Amino acid sequence: MRQRSLIAITAALTAGALTLTACGSRDDKDDGDEAGAGTTVVIGVDAPLTGELSALGLGIRNSVDLATKQANAKNYVDGVKFKIEALDDQGQPSSGQTNATKLVADKSVLGAVGPLNSSVAESMQKVFDDAKLVQVSPANTNPALTQGADWNGGKKERPYKSYFRTATTDAIQGPFAAQYLYNTAKKKKVFVVDDKKTYGAGLAATFKDEFTKLGGKVVGTEHINPDTKDFGAVATKIRNSDADLVYYGGEYPQAGPLSKQMKQAGSKAPLVGGDGIYSADFIKLSGKQGIGDYATSVGQPVEELPSAKEFIANYKKAGFKEAYEAYGGYSYDSAWAIIEAVKKVVDDNDGKLPDDARAKVIDAMKDVSFDGVTGKVSFDEYGDATNKQLTVYQVKSTDPKTGWKPVESGTYTGTN
Protein backbone atom coordinates (compact mmCIF):
# COMPACT_ATOMS: atom_id res chain seq x y z
CA MET A 1 0.00 0.00 0.00
CA ARG A 2 1.22 3.51 -0.16
CA GLN A 3 3.94 4.47 -2.60
CA ARG A 4 6.41 1.76 -1.79
CA SER A 5 4.12 -1.17 -1.15
CA LEU A 6 2.70 -2.66 -4.27
CA ILE A 7 0.68 -5.86 -4.25
CA ALA A 8 3.11 -8.73 -4.27
CA ILE A 9 1.73 -10.85 -7.02
CA THR A 10 2.40 -14.51 -6.65
CA ALA A 11 4.39 -15.75 -9.61
CA ALA A 12 2.90 -19.17 -9.51
CA LEU A 13 0.03 -20.94 -7.86
CA THR A 14 0.77 -23.04 -4.82
CA ALA A 15 2.54 -26.09 -6.09
CA GLY A 16 2.12 -29.69 -5.24
CA ALA A 17 -0.59 -32.26 -5.34
CA LEU A 18 -2.66 -33.39 -2.40
CA THR A 19 -0.69 -35.58 -0.07
CA LEU A 20 -1.89 -38.79 1.43
CA THR A 21 -1.54 -37.29 4.87
CA ALA A 22 -3.88 -34.40 4.51
CA CYS A 23 -5.26 -33.43 1.18
CA GLY A 24 -8.11 -35.49 -0.09
CA SER A 25 -6.31 -38.14 -2.09
CA ARG A 26 -7.75 -40.97 -0.07
CA ASP A 27 -10.12 -43.60 -1.34
CA ASP A 28 -13.68 -42.32 -1.55
CA LYS A 29 -15.61 -44.92 0.39
CA ASP A 30 -18.91 -43.32 1.09
CA ASP A 31 -19.57 -44.12 4.72
CA GLY A 32 -16.12 -44.55 6.18
CA ASP A 33 -17.23 -47.65 8.11
CA GLU A 34 -13.92 -49.34 7.30
CA ALA A 35 -12.20 -47.36 10.05
CA GLY A 36 -11.06 -49.11 13.19
CA ALA A 37 -13.99 -50.09 15.37
CA GLY A 38 -12.51 -48.47 18.46
CA THR A 39 -13.01 -44.94 19.73
CA THR A 40 -15.36 -42.49 18.04
CA VAL A 41 -14.06 -38.93 17.92
CA VAL A 42 -16.57 -36.23 17.08
CA ILE A 43 -15.61 -33.04 15.26
CA GLY A 44 -18.21 -30.39 15.89
CA VAL A 45 -19.29 -28.01 13.15
CA ASP A 46 -20.91 -24.67 13.89
CA ALA A 47 -22.20 -22.62 10.95
CA PRO A 48 -25.39 -21.03 9.60
CA LEU A 49 -27.11 -24.09 8.16
CA THR A 50 -30.40 -22.25 7.67
CA GLY A 51 -31.22 -18.62 6.98
CA GLU A 52 -29.67 -16.04 4.69
CA LEU A 53 -26.06 -17.21 5.11
CA SER A 54 -26.78 -20.91 4.73
CA ALA A 55 -25.10 -21.14 1.31
CA LEU A 56 -21.73 -20.56 2.99
CA GLY A 57 -22.59 -22.57 6.09
CA LEU A 58 -23.64 -25.70 4.22
CA GLY A 59 -20.43 -25.62 2.21
CA ILE A 60 -18.51 -25.56 5.50
CA ARG A 61 -20.47 -28.50 6.92
CA ASN A 62 -20.15 -30.63 3.79
CA SER A 63 -16.42 -30.07 3.49
CA VAL A 64 -15.80 -31.13 7.09
CA ASP A 65 -17.98 -34.18 6.50
CA LEU A 66 -15.88 -35.08 3.45
CA ALA A 67 -12.67 -34.83 5.45
CA THR A 68 -13.90 -37.17 8.19
CA LYS A 69 -15.19 -39.73 5.70
CA GLN A 70 -11.86 -39.85 3.93
CA ALA A 71 -9.96 -40.16 7.21
CA ASN A 72 -12.17 -43.13 8.11
CA ALA A 73 -11.85 -44.76 4.72
CA LYS A 74 -8.08 -45.04 5.18
CA ASN A 75 -8.18 -45.69 8.93
CA TYR A 76 -5.88 -42.67 9.15
CA VAL A 77 -5.85 -42.71 12.94
CA ASP A 78 -5.66 -46.36 13.95
CA GLY A 79 -8.54 -47.37 16.22
CA VAL A 80 -10.33 -44.03 15.82
CA LYS A 81 -13.42 -43.32 13.75
CA PHE A 82 -14.37 -39.71 13.09
CA LYS A 83 -17.86 -38.30 12.72
CA ILE A 84 -19.29 -34.80 12.71
CA GLU A 85 -21.91 -33.08 14.82
CA ALA A 86 -23.19 -30.12 12.81
CA LEU A 87 -25.10 -27.39 14.66
CA ASP A 88 -26.92 -24.41 13.17
CA ASP A 89 -26.11 -20.95 14.54
CA GLN A 90 -28.10 -19.00 11.88
CA GLY A 91 -25.37 -16.38 12.07
CA GLN A 92 -26.48 -15.40 15.60
CA PRO A 93 -23.96 -15.06 18.49
CA SER A 94 -26.45 -16.35 21.08
CA SER A 95 -27.01 -19.52 19.07
CA GLY A 96 -23.28 -19.98 18.64
CA GLN A 97 -22.72 -19.79 22.37
CA THR A 98 -25.48 -22.33 22.97
CA ASN A 99 -23.95 -24.64 20.36
CA ALA A 100 -20.49 -24.29 21.92
CA THR A 101 -21.92 -25.29 25.30
CA LYS A 102 -23.58 -28.33 23.73
CA LEU A 103 -20.38 -29.45 22.01
CA VAL A 104 -18.35 -29.00 25.19
CA ALA A 105 -20.81 -31.21 27.11
CA ASP A 106 -20.19 -34.12 24.71
CA LYS A 107 -16.92 -35.71 25.86
CA SER A 108 -16.43 -37.43 22.51
CA VAL A 109 -15.99 -34.02 20.84
CA LEU A 110 -12.26 -33.28 20.52
CA GLY A 111 -12.45 -30.30 18.20
CA ALA A 112 -14.80 -27.92 16.42
CA VAL A 113 -14.73 -26.30 12.98
CA GLY A 114 -16.38 -22.89 12.64
CA PRO A 115 -18.06 -20.56 12.90
CA LEU A 116 -18.56 -18.44 9.78
CA ASN A 117 -19.14 -15.10 11.51
CA SER A 118 -16.59 -13.29 13.67
CA SER A 119 -19.36 -12.00 15.93
CA VAL A 120 -20.46 -15.59 16.57
CA ALA A 121 -16.86 -16.61 17.30
CA GLU A 122 -16.65 -13.93 20.00
CA SER A 123 -19.51 -15.63 21.83
CA MET A 124 -17.95 -19.09 21.57
CA GLN A 125 -14.26 -18.62 22.31
CA LYS A 126 -14.38 -18.54 26.12
CA VAL A 127 -16.73 -21.52 26.27
CA PHE A 128 -14.33 -23.63 24.24
CA ASP A 129 -11.22 -22.31 25.97
CA ASP A 130 -12.57 -23.01 29.46
CA ALA A 131 -13.22 -26.60 28.38
CA LYS A 132 -9.83 -26.87 26.61
CA LEU A 133 -11.59 -27.75 23.36
CA VAL A 134 -9.79 -26.73 20.18
CA GLN A 135 -11.66 -24.55 17.69
CA VAL A 136 -10.50 -23.97 14.10
CA SER A 137 -12.40 -21.46 11.98
CA PRO A 138 -12.19 -21.53 8.19
CA ALA A 139 -13.78 -18.11 7.82
CA ASN A 140 -13.36 -15.70 10.77
CA THR A 141 -11.27 -12.70 9.74
CA ASN A 142 -11.54 -10.18 12.59
CA PRO A 143 -7.97 -9.67 13.92
CA ALA A 144 -9.05 -9.25 17.56
CA LEU A 145 -10.07 -12.91 17.79
CA THR A 146 -6.43 -13.99 17.82
CA GLN A 147 -4.48 -10.81 18.61
CA GLY A 148 -6.67 -9.09 21.19
CA ALA A 149 -8.72 -5.91 21.20
CA ASP A 150 -5.62 -3.69 20.99
CA TRP A 151 -4.15 -5.50 17.97
CA ASN A 152 -3.98 -2.25 16.00
CA GLY A 153 -2.57 -0.23 18.88
CA GLY A 154 0.80 -1.88 19.07
CA LYS A 155 -0.08 -4.52 21.66
CA LYS A 156 -0.90 -7.93 20.24
CA GLU A 157 -1.94 -10.49 22.85
CA ARG A 158 -3.60 -13.83 22.17
CA PRO A 159 -6.88 -14.02 24.15
CA TYR A 160 -7.57 -17.77 23.86
CA LYS A 161 -5.07 -20.55 23.27
CA SER A 162 -7.73 -22.95 21.99
CA TYR A 163 -8.68 -20.78 18.98
CA PHE A 164 -7.06 -21.20 15.55
CA ARG A 165 -8.07 -20.27 12.02
CA THR A 166 -7.10 -21.21 8.48
CA ALA A 167 -8.37 -17.91 6.97
CA THR A 168 -6.22 -14.80 6.96
CA THR A 169 -7.43 -11.67 8.74
CA ASP A 170 -8.99 -8.32 7.91
CA ALA A 171 -5.77 -6.64 9.03
CA ILE A 172 -4.55 -7.88 5.66
CA GLN A 173 -7.76 -8.20 3.64
CA GLY A 174 -8.97 -4.61 3.99
CA PRO A 175 -5.62 -3.02 3.06
CA PHE A 176 -5.11 -5.55 0.25
CA ALA A 177 -8.41 -4.43 -1.30
CA ALA A 178 -7.49 -0.76 -0.84
CA GLN A 179 -4.16 -1.29 -2.56
CA TYR A 180 -5.70 -3.01 -5.57
CA LEU A 181 -8.53 -0.51 -5.97
CA TYR A 182 -6.37 2.61 -5.59
CA ASN A 183 -3.24 1.52 -7.45
CA THR A 184 -4.61 -0.88 -10.06
CA ALA A 185 -8.28 -0.03 -10.56
CA LYS A 186 -7.44 3.70 -10.17
CA LYS A 187 -10.36 4.46 -7.85
CA LYS A 188 -9.84 7.64 -5.85
CA LYS A 189 -13.16 8.50 -4.14
CA VAL A 190 -14.94 5.96 -1.95
CA PHE A 191 -18.25 5.88 -0.10
CA VAL A 192 -17.94 3.45 2.84
CA VAL A 193 -20.92 1.49 4.18
CA ASP A 194 -20.99 -1.17 6.91
CA ASP A 195 -23.55 -3.25 8.77
CA LYS A 196 -22.25 -2.34 12.27
CA LYS A 197 -21.41 -6.00 13.00
CA THR A 198 -18.01 -7.24 14.18
CA TYR A 199 -16.89 -8.50 10.79
CA GLY A 200 -18.33 -5.76 8.61
CA ALA A 201 -17.37 -2.74 10.72
CA GLY A 202 -13.88 -4.08 11.34
CA LEU A 203 -13.23 -4.82 7.68
CA ALA A 204 -14.54 -1.43 6.55
CA ALA A 205 -12.31 0.32 9.09
CA THR A 206 -9.12 -1.39 7.89
CA PHE A 207 -10.02 -0.65 4.26
CA LYS A 208 -10.81 3.02 4.93
CA ASP A 209 -7.61 3.55 6.91
CA GLU A 210 -5.43 2.15 4.14
CA PHE A 211 -7.31 3.82 1.29
CA THR A 212 -6.81 7.27 2.83
CA LYS A 213 -3.13 6.56 3.53
CA LEU A 214 -2.70 5.80 -0.14
CA GLY A 215 -4.17 9.17 -1.06
CA GLY A 216 -7.80 8.22 -1.62
CA LYS A 217 -10.70 10.33 -0.40
CA VAL A 218 -13.67 9.13 1.66
CA VAL A 219 -16.63 11.10 0.30
CA GLY A 220 -19.23 9.58 2.60
CA THR A 221 -19.91 6.95 5.26
CA GLU A 222 -23.09 5.20 6.30
CA HIS A 223 -24.23 2.36 8.55
CA ILE A 224 -27.10 0.11 7.51
CA ASN A 225 -29.47 -2.13 9.42
CA PRO A 226 -28.67 -5.70 8.35
CA ASP A 227 -32.26 -6.72 9.05
CA THR A 228 -33.65 -4.60 6.21
CA LYS A 229 -33.42 -4.81 2.44
CA ASP A 230 -34.57 -1.28 1.64
CA PHE A 231 -31.47 0.81 1.03
CA GLY A 232 -33.10 3.60 -0.95
CA ALA A 233 -31.90 6.42 1.32
CA VAL A 234 -28.31 5.15 1.30
CA ALA A 235 -28.43 4.63 -2.47
CA THR A 236 -29.45 8.27 -2.95
CA LYS A 237 -26.57 9.46 -0.75
CA ILE A 238 -24.14 7.34 -2.75
CA ARG A 239 -25.41 8.74 -6.05
CA ASN A 240 -25.09 12.31 -4.80
CA SER A 241 -21.59 11.77 -3.36
CA ASP A 242 -19.86 11.43 -6.75
CA ALA A 243 -18.02 8.36 -5.42
CA ASP A 244 -16.28 6.20 -8.01
CA LEU A 245 -16.28 3.28 -5.58
CA VAL A 246 -18.51 1.94 -2.79
CA TYR A 247 -16.89 -0.25 -0.15
CA TYR A 248 -19.29 -2.40 1.85
CA GLY A 249 -18.30 -4.08 5.09
CA GLY A 250 -20.78 -6.88 5.56
CA GLU A 251 -22.24 -9.95 3.89
CA TYR A 252 -24.00 -10.85 0.66
CA PRO A 253 -27.65 -10.82 1.85
CA GLN A 254 -27.39 -7.02 2.19
CA ALA A 255 -24.61 -6.36 -0.33
CA GLY A 256 -26.59 -7.77 -3.27
CA PRO A 257 -29.69 -5.60 -2.78
CA LEU A 258 -27.51 -2.56 -1.97
CA SER A 259 -25.62 -2.97 -5.23
CA LYS A 260 -28.82 -3.26 -7.22
CA GLN A 261 -30.53 -0.32 -5.55
CA MET A 262 -27.61 2.10 -5.77
CA LYS A 263 -27.21 1.38 -9.50
CA GLN A 264 -30.93 1.83 -10.02
CA ALA A 265 -30.64 5.18 -8.21
CA GLY A 266 -28.10 6.32 -10.78
CA SER A 267 -24.70 5.47 -9.32
CA LYS A 268 -22.14 4.03 -11.72
CA ALA A 269 -19.68 3.11 -8.96
CA PRO A 270 -18.89 -0.58 -8.44
CA LEU A 271 -19.62 -2.09 -5.04
CA VAL A 272 -16.68 -3.81 -3.38
CA GLY A 273 -16.66 -6.06 -0.34
CA GLY A 274 -14.69 -8.75 1.42
CA ASP A 275 -15.06 -12.51 1.58
CA GLY A 276 -18.50 -12.05 3.14
CA ILE A 277 -19.96 -11.09 -0.25
CA TYR A 278 -17.97 -13.58 -2.32
CA SER A 279 -20.82 -16.01 -2.96
CA ALA A 280 -22.98 -17.15 -5.83
CA ASP A 281 -25.91 -15.72 -3.89
CA PHE A 282 -24.51 -12.20 -4.24
CA ILE A 283 -24.86 -12.54 -8.01
CA LYS A 284 -28.42 -13.83 -7.62
CA LEU A 285 -29.34 -10.88 -5.42
CA SER A 286 -27.59 -8.11 -7.35
CA GLY A 287 -28.64 -9.28 -10.84
CA LYS A 288 -27.29 -7.45 -13.88
CA GLN A 289 -26.54 -4.41 -11.71
CA GLY A 290 -23.86 -6.46 -9.96
CA ILE A 291 -21.72 -6.89 -13.06
CA GLY A 292 -18.45 -5.07 -12.46
CA ASP A 293 -18.59 -5.37 -8.66
CA TYR A 294 -15.59 -6.72 -6.74
CA ALA A 295 -14.86 -8.90 -3.74
CA THR A 296 -11.71 -10.02 -2.02
CA SER A 297 -11.48 -13.49 -0.52
CA VAL A 298 -8.95 -15.49 1.43
CA GLY A 299 -6.37 -17.53 -0.45
CA GLN A 300 -6.06 -18.16 -4.15
CA PRO A 301 -8.91 -19.50 -6.31
CA VAL A 302 -9.41 -23.09 -5.20
CA GLU A 303 -10.35 -24.11 -8.74
CA GLU A 304 -6.91 -23.05 -9.98
CA LEU A 305 -4.81 -24.69 -7.26
CA PRO A 306 -3.15 -27.98 -8.22
CA SER A 307 -3.44 -28.96 -4.55
CA ALA A 308 -7.24 -28.72 -4.71
CA LYS A 309 -8.00 -30.85 -7.76
CA GLU A 310 -8.72 -34.00 -5.80
CA PHE A 311 -10.78 -32.14 -3.19
CA ILE A 312 -12.98 -30.75 -5.94
CA ALA A 313 -13.33 -34.16 -7.59
CA ASN A 314 -14.05 -35.90 -4.28
CA TYR A 315 -16.59 -33.27 -3.26
CA LYS A 316 -18.44 -33.77 -6.51
CA LYS A 317 -18.26 -37.55 -6.18
CA ALA A 318 -19.67 -37.38 -2.65
CA GLY A 319 -22.89 -36.00 -4.11
CA PHE A 320 -23.44 -33.01 -1.84
CA LYS A 321 -26.41 -30.96 -3.00
CA GLU A 322 -24.79 -27.66 -2.03
CA ALA A 323 -21.62 -26.06 -3.43
CA TYR A 324 -18.50 -25.90 -1.27
CA GLU A 325 -18.56 -22.11 -1.74
CA ALA A 326 -15.80 -19.74 -0.59
CA TYR A 327 -14.78 -21.66 2.54
CA GLY A 328 -14.97 -25.28 1.41
CA GLY A 329 -11.24 -25.81 1.01
CA TYR A 330 -10.52 -23.98 4.26
CA SER A 331 -13.13 -26.04 6.10
CA TYR A 332 -11.64 -29.26 4.76
CA ASP A 333 -8.18 -28.11 5.88
CA SER A 334 -9.54 -27.03 9.29
CA ALA A 335 -10.97 -30.50 9.83
CA TRP A 336 -7.72 -32.10 8.72
CA ALA A 337 -5.77 -29.94 11.14
CA ILE A 338 -7.88 -31.40 13.96
CA ILE A 339 -7.46 -34.92 12.57
CA GLU A 340 -3.68 -34.45 12.39
CA ALA A 341 -3.62 -33.19 15.98
CA VAL A 342 -5.68 -36.15 17.18
CA LYS A 343 -3.33 -38.51 15.35
CA LYS A 344 -0.32 -36.95 17.08
CA VAL A 345 -1.97 -37.32 20.49
CA VAL A 346 -2.87 -40.97 19.83
CA ASP A 347 0.57 -41.81 18.46
CA ASP A 348 2.24 -40.24 21.50
CA ASN A 349 0.07 -42.26 23.90
CA ASP A 350 0.69 -45.81 22.68
CA GLY A 351 -2.22 -45.80 20.27
CA LYS A 352 -4.87 -44.60 22.73
CA LEU A 353 -6.53 -41.31 23.60
CA PRO A 354 -5.38 -40.04 27.02
CA ASP A 355 -7.79 -38.77 29.65
CA ASP A 356 -6.70 -35.18 28.94
CA ALA A 357 -7.05 -35.59 25.17
CA ARG A 358 -8.66 -32.18 24.63
CA ALA A 359 -5.77 -30.29 26.19
CA LYS A 360 -3.27 -32.46 24.35
CA VAL A 361 -5.00 -31.75 21.03
CA ILE A 362 -4.60 -28.01 21.61
CA ASP A 363 -0.89 -28.52 22.29
CA ALA A 364 -0.52 -30.67 19.18
CA MET A 365 -2.33 -28.09 17.03
CA LYS A 366 0.46 -25.57 17.58
CA ASP A 367 2.84 -27.74 15.56
CA VAL A 368 0.42 -29.00 12.90
CA SER A 369 1.88 -28.52 9.43
CA PHE A 370 0.81 -30.17 6.21
CA ASP A 371 0.18 -29.53 2.53
CA GLY A 372 -3.55 -28.91 2.37
CA VAL A 373 -6.19 -28.15 -0.21
CA THR A 374 -5.53 -24.41 0.14
CA GLY A 375 -1.75 -24.66 0.36
CA LYS A 376 0.54 -25.03 3.35
CA VAL A 377 -1.48 -25.32 6.56
CA SER A 378 0.21 -24.21 9.77
CA PHE A 379 -0.32 -21.62 12.50
CA ASP A 380 1.71 -18.79 14.00
CA GLU A 381 2.05 -17.88 17.68
CA TYR A 382 -1.40 -16.27 17.69
CA GLY A 383 -3.18 -19.23 16.08
CA ASP A 384 -3.44 -17.37 12.77
CA ALA A 385 -2.87 -19.03 9.42
CA THR A 386 0.65 -18.63 8.07
CA ASN A 387 -0.83 -18.62 4.54
CA LYS A 388 -1.52 -14.92 3.82
CA GLN A 389 -2.69 -15.20 0.21
CA LEU A 390 -5.69 -13.18 -1.00
CA THR A 391 -7.52 -12.79 -4.30
CA VAL A 392 -9.57 -10.03 -5.91
CA TYR A 393 -12.63 -11.27 -7.82
CA GLN A 394 -14.95 -9.38 -10.16
CA VAL A 395 -18.47 -10.18 -11.30
CA LYS A 396 -18.31 -10.71 -15.06
CA SER A 397 -21.76 -12.18 -15.72
CA THR A 398 -25.09 -12.94 -14.07
CA ASP A 399 -24.41 -16.69 -13.97
CA PRO A 400 -24.16 -17.54 -10.24
CA LYS A 401 -21.85 -20.49 -10.90
CA THR A 402 -19.35 -18.77 -13.17
CA GLY A 403 -19.97 -15.05 -12.74
CA TRP A 404 -17.14 -14.41 -10.26
CA LYS A 405 -13.74 -14.33 -11.98
CA PRO A 406 -10.35 -13.84 -10.30
CA VAL A 407 -8.55 -10.73 -11.51
CA GLU A 408 -5.52 -10.63 -9.21
CA SER A 409 -3.94 -12.74 -6.47
CA GLY A 410 -1.18 -11.79 -4.09
CA THR A 411 -0.26 -10.70 -0.58
CA TYR A 412 -0.39 -7.42 1.26
CA THR A 413 3.12 -6.26 1.95
CA GLY A 414 2.49 -3.25 4.16
CA THR A 415 2.93 0.46 3.67
CA ASN A 416 5.57 3.05 4.33
LINCOR-V687982 format. One record per residue. PSI is psi in degrees with one decimal (999 if undefined). Layout:
((PSI) (PSI))
This chain:
((-175.1) (-168.6) (-44.8) (-26.1) (94.0) (160.0) (126.6) (102.0) (131.7) (130.1) (-26.1) (153.3) (155.9) (126.8) (165.6) (146.1) (170.5) (135.8) (161.1) (-21.0) (-21.9) (4.5) (31.4) (18.1) (14.6) (167.8) (145.7) (70.3) (128.0) (-42.1) (-10.4) (14.4) (-7.7) (-8.2) (160.8) (140.1) (43.9) (-113.8) (139.3) (124.0) (126.8) (132.9) (115.1) (150.6) (126.0) (123.4) (164.4) (101.5) (-13.6) (166.3) (-170.1) (-29.5) (13.6) (-24.9) (-43.6) (-41.0) (-40.3) (-33.6) (-37.2) (-50.6) (-47.9) (-38.3) (-36.3) (-41.1) (-43.4) (-42.4) (-44.3) (-37.8) (-39.3) (-34.7) (-41.8) (-39.3) (-29.6) (4.5) (50.6) (-37.4) (107.5) (127.3) (1.7) (131.0) (131.7) (145.8) (163.2) (154.4) (103.1) (125.1) (143.6) (120.8) (-7.5) (22.2) (16.5) (125.8) (-40.4) (-39.4) (-38.1) (-42.2) (-40.9) (-42.8) (-40.3) (-42.1) (-39.5) (-42.4) (-40.0) (-36.4) (-20.3) (107.1) (-16.3) (-8.7) (119.4) (3.1) (161.0) (139.6) (130.1) (-177.4) (-169.5) (-46.9) (136.7) (-36.3) (-34.8) (-40.9) (-39.5) (-34.4) (-13.8) (-27.9) (-48.1) (-36.4) (-47.3) (-42.4) (-40.4) (-31.9) (2.3) (45.1) (122.4) (140.9) (130.1) (114.1) (135.8) (0.1) (-22.2) (133.4) (-3.0) (123.6) (-31.2) (-23.0) (-31.2) (-24.2) (4.8) (164.8) (-26.7) (28.5) (-30.1) (4.5) (15.6) (2.8) (94.7) (127.4) (123.7) (119.4) (-38.9) (123.3) (-13.7) (-5.9) (127.9) (165.0) (149.0) (-7.6) (145.3) (173.1) (169.0) (-16.0) (-22.7) (-41.0) (-45.5) (-52.0) (-35.3) (-44.1) (-42.5) (-41.1) (-47.7) (-46.7) (-36.4) (-48.1) (-36.9) (-49.5) (-10.0) (37.3) (133.0) (-19.7) (119.2) (141.5) (123.3) (128.1) (141.6) (166.4) (9.1) (2.1) (167.0) (-50.9) (-54.2) (-47.7) (-40.0) (-43.6) (-44.5) (-38.3) (-43.1) (-34.7) (-50.0) (-41.6) (-46.2) (-39.0) (-40.8) (-34.9) (-32.9) (-17.0) (-1.9) (161.1) (132.0) (112.1) (-1.0) (152.0) (151.5) (148.5) (140.7) (159.0) (114.9) (-8.1) (-1.8) (163.8) (8.2) (104.9) (29.2) (-43.4) (-42.3) (-39.5) (-39.2) (-42.2) (-39.7) (-45.7) (-41.4) (-9.5) (-15.4) (25.3) (143.6) (9.1) (139.9) (121.1) (126.4) (121.2) (104.4) (-153.4) (169.2) (-28.8) (-30.0) (-34.1) (-39.6) (-54.4) (-36.6) (-44.1) (-46.6) (-46.2) (-34.6) (-32.6) (-40.9) (-26.9) (-10.2) (-1.9) (139.8) (4.2) (137.5) (148.5) (138.2) (139.9) (-175.1) (-158.4) (-18.4) (-16.7) (-5.2) (84.8) (152.1) (-29.7) (-25.7) (-42.3) (-39.0) (-38.7) (-33.0) (-23.7) (-150.9) (-23.0) (-19.1) (-10.6) (128.4) (-12.5) (161.1) (158.7) (146.5) (152.1) (158.5) (143.8) (-170.5) (163.0) (119.9) (-38.2) (-19.1) (-3.6) (124.2) (-33.3) (-10.8) (-2.5) (-44.4) (-34.5) (-47.5) (-44.0) (-42.6) (-35.6) (-43.3) (-43.1) (-32.7) (-18.5) (22.5) (139.3) (-28.2) (151.6) (156.4) (-17.4) (-162.8) (-28.5) (11.7) (-52.2) (-38.9) (-32.3) (-42.2) (-46.1) (-34.1) (-43.9) (-41.3) (-29.9) (-42.4) (-43.9) (-43.0) (-40.1) (-41.2) (-42.0) (-42.6) (-42.4) (-43.6) (-45.7) (-35.5) (-5.3) (40.3) (37.7) (12.4) (157.4) (129.0) (168.3) (-32.3) (42.9) (-39.1) (-48.5) (-37.7) (-35.7) (-40.2) (-44.6) (-41.9) (-32.0) (-31.0) (-31.3) (6.9) (134.1) (120.8) (163.9) (108.2) (-174.4) (-40.5) (7.0) (-158.2) (127.6) (116.0) (171.9) (146.7) (-169.7) (-14.5) (-6.8) (5.3) (153.8) (139.1) (-13.8) (111.8) (18.4) (146.8) (159.3) (141.3) (129.6) (152.7) (143.4) (119.1) (-17.3) (174.6) (6.8) (114.1) (-30.9) (-31.6) (2.3) (-36.5) (128.2) (134.3) (136.9) (-20.9) (136.7) (149.7) (-160.1) (155.0) (126.8) (6.8) (177.3) (170.5) (999))
